[in-house]
C-alpha cells in the first residue's frame, strides 16, 4: 500500500515565510504614514483650538494674551515682593500666554483652581501647575509628555520657598518675532507705580523700557498687542508654532524667574537660555544671535541650529504653525529664509505675496 503524505516541504515553507515578510515590509511604511497623518491632524486640531481661544481672548480683552506677565525690575533693586532673584529681570507673577487662554480652551476647572493674582510658584498654585493638558501636546513628539522640573542656569532644580517647581509641559510656543526672546528690552527708566500684590502697598520701581522697542512679534513680556497692531496682516503673521520636547522643555504655565531652558542637542549655536524661552521662540535675524562665521541667523522650523528658542517639529519634512487669522499651515523645512523672517514680524511692512507653502 502506498502511504500518501500531506504537508509543505521545507522549501515551500521558507518561500511562504519570505513572501509574508515582503508583504509586511511593504505594508509597514503605509501603516506608519497613516499613523503619522492621524497624529499630524491631531496636532493641527490642537493649534486650531489654540487659535480660536486666542481670538476669543482678544474679543473679551481687546488684545491678544501677553507672552507672559511679569513685574520688570531694572537690576533687582525693586521691592522684595517684585523680584525673587537679585540677578533677574523677571518677577511675579509669571503666567504665560497658554495659561491666560485656559478659560477659552474648555479648561474652566483648572482655571478656577489657579490663583493668577499670585505667582506661579505660590503654594496655592503648586498642586495644579503640573497638570498634563493634552491640547498642548503634539502626538508626534517623541520627547517627554509628562510634567518636568524647572531648572536653573547650571541645570539644577530651581527652588522656590525650599522646594523645586514642577510644571505641565507644552509642545507649542508663541512667536516673539524676529528678535530674541530675552535680554534688555529697551533703556531703563523710572517706571509706573506698582501695587504690592501681597500687602497692597505702592511703590515706584526702575523698569525696562517698553518691550515693544525690540519685540516685533505679537507675543512678548507684558505685551498688549491688538489686531490694529498687526499691520502686516494677521494672515501673514506667525503666532504659534511647534517645539518638540525632544529638543527642549516648554511649559503652558509661564515663566519662573531664574529658570533656564536647556537643549538636548549640542551645536555651535545653541546652549541654555533664559526663562522667556520656556514659553516663546523667535525666528531671527536677531542682533545678538550669530553663527560661527559671525553672520545673523534665521532659523525656520527644524533649522540645524537646534536652538531652544526656535521652532522644532517631528513631523516629516516640517511642522505645523498657527497664523494670526487662526489658520494652520504646514511649514516645510525648505522654506525660503527671508520669507520665514518676514512672517515672524507683525509690523515691519513686508509685503508677502505668497507664503510659499
C-alpha positions in Angstrom: 0.0 0.0 0.0 1.2 3.5 -0.8 1.2 5.9 2.1 0.3 9.5 0.9 1.8 12.3 3.0 0.2 15.8 3.1 2.0 19.0 4.1 4.6 21.5 2.9 8.2 20.8 2.2 10.8 22.9 4.0 11.5 24.8 0.8 7.8 25.6 0.3 7.5 26.8 3.9 10.5 29.1 3.6 9.1 30.6 0.4 5.8 31.3 2.1 7.6 32.9 5.0 9.7 35.0 2.6 6.6 36.2 0.8 4.8 37.1 4.0 7.9 39.0 5.1 8.0 41.0 1.9 4.3 41.9 2.2 4.8 43.1 5.8 7.8 45.2 4.8 5.6 46.8 2.1 2.7 47.3 4.4 4.6 48.8 7.4 5.5 52.2 5.7 1.9 52.6 4.7 0.7 51.9 8.2 3.3 54.3 9.6 2.3 57.0 7.2 -1.3 56.6 8.1 -0.5 56.9 11.8 1.6 60.0 11.2 -1.2 61.5 9.1 -3.5 61.0 12.1 -1.0 62.5 14.5 -0.4 65.5 12.3 -4.2 66.0 12.0 -4.5 65.9 15.8 -1.6 68.5 16.1 -3.4 70.7 13.5 -6.6 70.4 15.5 -4.7 71.4 18.7 -3.4 74.5 17.0 -6.8 75.4 15.6 -8.3 75.2 19.1 -5.4 77.4 20.4 -6.1 79.9 17.6 -9.8 80.0 18.4 -9.0 80.5 22.1 -6.6 83.4 21.3 -9.3 85.1 19.2 -11.9 84.7 21.9 -9.4 86.1 24.4 -8.9 89.1 22.1 -12.7 89.5 21.7 -13.0 89.7 25.5 -9.9 91.7 26.4 -9.5 93.7 23.2 -5.8 92.5 23.0 -4.1 89.1 22.5 -2.7 87.4 25.6 0.7 88.6 26.8 3.7 86.4 26.1 4.0 86.3 29.8 3.1 88.6 32.7 5.9 89.9 34.9 6.8 92.8 37.0 10.0 94.2 35.4 12.8 95.3 37.7 15.9 97.0 36.4 18.6 95.2 38.3 16.8 93.6 41.2 16.7 96.8 43.2 13.0 96.9 43.2 10.9 95.9 46.2 11.3 92.4 47.6 7.8 91.5 46.5 8.6 92.3 42.9 11.7 90.4 42.3 12.7 86.9 43.6 16.3 86.9 42.3 18.8 89.7 42.5 20.2 88.8 39.1 17.0 88.5 37.1 14.9 90.9 35.1 11.7 88.8 35.5 9.5 88.6 38.6 6.0 87.7 39.8 3.5 86.5 38.7 4.9 84.9 35.5 1.8 83.5 33.9 2.3 82.7 30.2 0.0 83.1 27.2 -1.2 79.4 27.3 -2.3 79.8 30.9 -4.1 83.0 30.1 -6.2 81.4 27.4 -7.3 78.4 29.6 -10.8 79.7 30.1 -11.3 79.7 26.3 -9.7 76.2 26.0 -12.6 74.5 27.9 -10.3 74.2 30.9 -12.6 76.0 33.4 -11.9 73.5 36.1 -8.1 74.2 36.3 -8.7 77.9 35.6 -10.9 78.1 38.7 -8.2 76.2 40.7 -5.4 78.6 39.8 -4.9 81.9 41.6 -3.4 84.1 38.9 -3.1 87.0 41.2 -0.4 85.1 43.0 2.9 83.9 41.5 3.1 80.6 39.6 5.2 79.1 42.4 2.9 80.1 45.2 1.9 77.2 47.4 -1.7 77.5 46.4 -0.9 77.0 42.8 1.6 74.2 43.0 -0.9 71.3 43.1 -2.3 72.5 39.7 0.6 73.9 37.7 1.8 70.3 36.9 -1.4 69.4 35.2 -1.0 67.5 31.9 -3.1 69.1 29.2 -3.5 67.0 26.0 -4.5 70.1 24.0 -0.9 71.4 24.4 0.8 68.2 23.4 1.7 67.1 19.9 1.3 63.3 19.5 4.2 63.1 17.1 6.7 64.4 19.7 8.9 61.5 20.8 10.1 63.6 23.7 8.6 63.8 27.1 4.8 64.4 27.5 4.7 64.5 31.3 5.4 67.4 33.7 9.0 68.4 34.3 11.1 70.1 37.0 12.2 73.7 36.1 16.0 74.1 36.1 18.4 76.9 36.7 21.4 78.0 34.6 23.5 75.1 35.9 20.9 72.5 35.2 19.9 72.0 38.8 16.3 72.0 40.1 15.2 75.6 40.6 14.0 76.0 44.2 11.3 78.5 45.5 10.5 78.5 49.2 12.5 75.4 49.8 11.2 73.1 47.1 11.5 72.6 43.4 8.8 73.6 40.8 7.2 71.1 38.6 5.1 72.4 35.7 3.0 71.0 32.9 4.6 70.5 29.5 3.7 72.1 26.2 4.8 71.4 22.7 3.6 74.8 21.4 5.3 78.2 21.8 4.4 81.8 20.9 6.3 84.0 18.4 8.4 86.8 19.8 9.1 87.8 16.2 12.5 88.1 14.6 14.3 89.4 17.7 15.4 87.2 20.6 13.0 86.5 23.5 15.4 87.6 26.2 17.8 90.3 27.2 17.5 94.0 27.5 14.1 95.3 26.4 15.0 98.9 25.9 16.5 101.6 28.1 15.8 101.6 31.8 13.5 104.3 33.1 11.6 105.3 36.2 8.6 103.1 36.0 4.9 103.5 37.0 3.7 102.8 40.5 3.1 99.1 41.1 0.8 97.8 43.8 2.2 95.1 46.1 0.2 92.1 45.3 0.8 90.8 48.9 0.3 93.9 51.1 -1.4 96.5 48.9 1.4 99.0 49.4 2.5 101.0 46.4 6.0 101.9 45.1 7.8 103.3 42.1 10.4 100.9 40.7 13.0 101.0 38.0 11.9 99.0 35.0 12.9 98.2 31.5 11.7 100.4 28.6 8.8 99.2 26.6 9.5 95.7 25.4 7.9 96.6 22.0 11.1 98.5 21.2 12.8 95.3 20.3 9.9 92.8 20.1 8.5 92.8 16.5 6.2 89.7 17.1 2.8 89.5 18.7 4.0 88.0 22.0 6.5 89.3 24.5 6.7 90.2 28.2 3.6 92.1 29.2 2.6 92.6 25.6 -0.8 94.1 24.8 -1.0 93.6 21.1 -4.3 94.0 19.3 -5.5 93.4 15.8 -4.7 97.0 15.0 -1.0 96.5 15.8 -0.5 93.6 13.4 -0.1 96.0 10.4 1.5 93.3 8.2 -1.8 91.4 8.4 -2.8 88.5 10.7 -2.9 86.2 7.6 0.8 86.9 7.1 2.0 86.9 10.8 3.2 83.8 12.6 1.6 83.4 16.1 2.3 79.9 17.4 4.5 77.1 16.4 5.5 73.6 17.5 8.5 72.9 19.7 9.0 69.2 20.4 10.3 68.3 23.9 12.9 66.2 22.0 14.8 69.4 21.7 14.0 71.2 25.0 11.4 71.7 27.7 8.5 74.1 27.3 5.5 74.7 29.5 2.0 76.0 29.2 2.3 77.6 32.7 4.6 80.5 32.3 8.0 82.0 33.3 9.7 81.4 36.6 12.5 84.0 37.4 15.9 82.4 37.3 14.8 79.5 35.2 16.8 78.4 32.1 15.8 76.2 29.2 18.5 73.5 28.3 18.9 71.9 24.9 19.1 68.2 24.5 21.4 68.6 21.4 24.7 70.3 21.2 25.5 72.6 18.3 27.9 75.6 18.0 24.9 78.0 18.1 22.9 76.6 21.0 23.1 76.4 24.8 20.9 77.1 27.8 18.8 80.3 27.6 16.8 82.4 29.9 13.3 81.9 31.3 11.4 83.6 28.4 12.2 80.6 26.2 10.0 78.4 28.3 7.0 79.9 26.5 8.3 81.8 23.4 10.5 81.4 20.4 11.9 83.7 17.7 12.9 83.2 14.0 15.7 85.7 13.5 17.6 87.6 12.4 18.5 88.9 15.9 21.2 91.4 16.7 22.6 89.2 19.5 22.5 85.8 17.7 25.3 85.0 15.2 26.5 81.8 13.7 30.1 80.6 13.9 31.1 82.8 11.0 29.6 85.9 12.6 26.5 86.2 10.4 23.0 86.7 11.8 20.9 83.5 12.0 17.5 83.0 10.6 16.1 79.7 11.8 12.7 78.5 10.4 11.3 75.2 11.7 13.8 72.4 12.2 16.8 74.6 11.3 20.0 72.8 12.2 21.0 75.4 14.8 18.6 73.4 17.1 18.3 76.4 19.4 16.0 76.2 22.4 14.4 79.4 21.2 13.4 78.2 17.7 10.6 76.1 16.1 11.0 72.4 16.1 8.7 69.6 15.0 9.0 65.8 14.5 6.5 65.7 11.6 8.4 64.6 8.5 9.6 67.5 6.4 8.5 70.4 8.5 5.9 71.3 11.1 2.6 73.0 11.9 2.3 76.7 12.5 -0.6 78.9 13.5 -1.1 82.3 11.9 -2.9 85.3 13.4 -6.0 84.8 11.4 -6.5 81.4 13.0 -5.4 79.4 10.0 -2.9 76.5 10.4 -0.3 75.6 7.8 2.4 73.1 7.4 5.7 75.0 7.1 8.3 72.9 5.2 11.9 72.8 6.3 12.8 74.1 2.8 11.0 77.4 3.2 12.9 80.5 2.0 14.7 82.0 4.9 13.7 85.6 4.1 10.1 84.6 3.8 10.3 82.9 7.2 11.7 86.0 8.8 9.1 88.2 7.2 6.2 86.1 8.5 7.7 86.3 12.0 7.3 90.1 12.3 4.0 91.8 12.6 4.8 95.4 11.7 7.9 95.5 9.6 6.0 96.5 6.5 6.9 93.4 4.4 4.5 92.6 1.6 4.1 88.8 1.4 2.6 87.8 -1.9 2.6 84.1 -1.0 3.6 82.0 2.0 5.4 79.7 -0.4 3.8 76.6 1.0 
